[in-house]
Amino acid sequence: MGKRQEAKIDKATILVVDDNELNRDVLHALIMALGHVPLLAENGLYALTQMEKQPPDLVLLDILMPEMDGYKVLNHMKNDSFLRNIPVIIISAVNEMESVVQCIEMGADDYMVKPFDPTLLGARIGACLEKKRLRDQKDNYFKQIEDYNLKLEERVHEQVQQITVAQQATIFALAKLAASRNLETGEHLQRMCEYSRVLSEKLRLLPKYASVIDEDFIRNIYAASPLHDIGKVAIPDRILLKIDKLTEEEYNIMKTHTIIGGKTLREVDQQHPGNDFVHVGIEIAETHHERWDGNGYPYGLAGEDIPLAGRILALGDVYDAQTSERVYKEAFSHDRSREIILSGSGKNFDSDIVEAFVSAEDEFIAISKRYVDIEKETTFLSKR
């Protein structure tokens, strides 16, 4: 197989461009004697047409020709991405240093003056073809590396996507387990995913957020929103499941679920750094109880010091808590919940996110109806 490839490379196609028929015949015979394939063109225009149809391995180019001289042909070739790498040997009766320098500067590989020595020209042809062979070999090698890297990158991306999906499914299951301790269902987590997505998509329409909220942001907040209360897994049942009002001490313990959730996810980030999904999860877990006016917890952040993902989750979480039935309260209507959220604009919530909520009311209602806490309703009915 190697010998066949070598033989194919050794037998080159050489285009002779000369308006003199005798010169073409002499060069034709020399090329045949060297074991290569000659192509002939009597002027520059025809030569370029030939090259476009069948790119040669080498061009032997005359300078003084009618219609298009050798300078113009050379200039055209070196400015054409399809032809620029074809080596060119100038063979001309113009024996002037200025012409030689001009052609070399334009990209010619060699320059010979007529009448030429056939043996010397044969050596120059061989040197040019060998140079081209090595360059083609290098280009092919780099192309193979580029293709390999592209395929490798695609495979890595594909595997990362598979791993990410598996990780997110596992984390969602853990978040659902944590939520179940608080008598919440998977429907609550799914609603939080949808509310976060809808609010993000509405905010994205505002110029202020156009460069902040992209497809990755929406995808990450959707996937990470179930992590908002994952820290509750460490809260004692006597507090987490208490129906009566919490004491101040109990409430302070309950509030630590934000810090516990953030710490848990930070440990994940230390072991597997650079995952945007985990970073958004940390922001959500730690800051979804912060308030725009600075009166929230755990850090008392205010305004835009609160990460955007946390501000979005804050509104979605409050809406879901108000419109969902709990053992200690009845569900509020959408209109009543809307009033509470509007009254908290600029206090509890970022006013931009409140406006996004107002523009997405129909979608919020549809989501709340689509993901109903059937399990919870059945539990309540059995207790009554």
Secondary structure, DSSP 4 states (H G I P E B T S, - for coil): -HHHHHHHHHS-EEEEE-S-HHHHHHHHHHHHHTT-EEEEESSHHHHHHHHHHS--SEEEE-SS-SSS-HHHHHHHHHT-TTTTTS-EEEEES---HHHHHHHHHHT-SEEEESSPPHHHHHHHHHHHHHHHHHHHHHHHHHHHHHHHHHHHHHHHHHHHHHHHHHHHHHHHHHHHHHHHHTT--HHHHHHHHHHHHHHHHHHHTSGGGTTT--HHHHHHHHHHGGGTTGGGGGS-HHHHT--SPPPHHHHHHHHTHHHHHHHHHHHHHHHSTT-HHHHHHHHHHHHTT--TTS--SSS---GGGS-HHHHHHHHHHHHHHHHS-BTTBPPPPHHHHHHHHHHTBTTTB-HHHHHHHHHTHHHHHHHHHHS--HHHHHHHHHH-
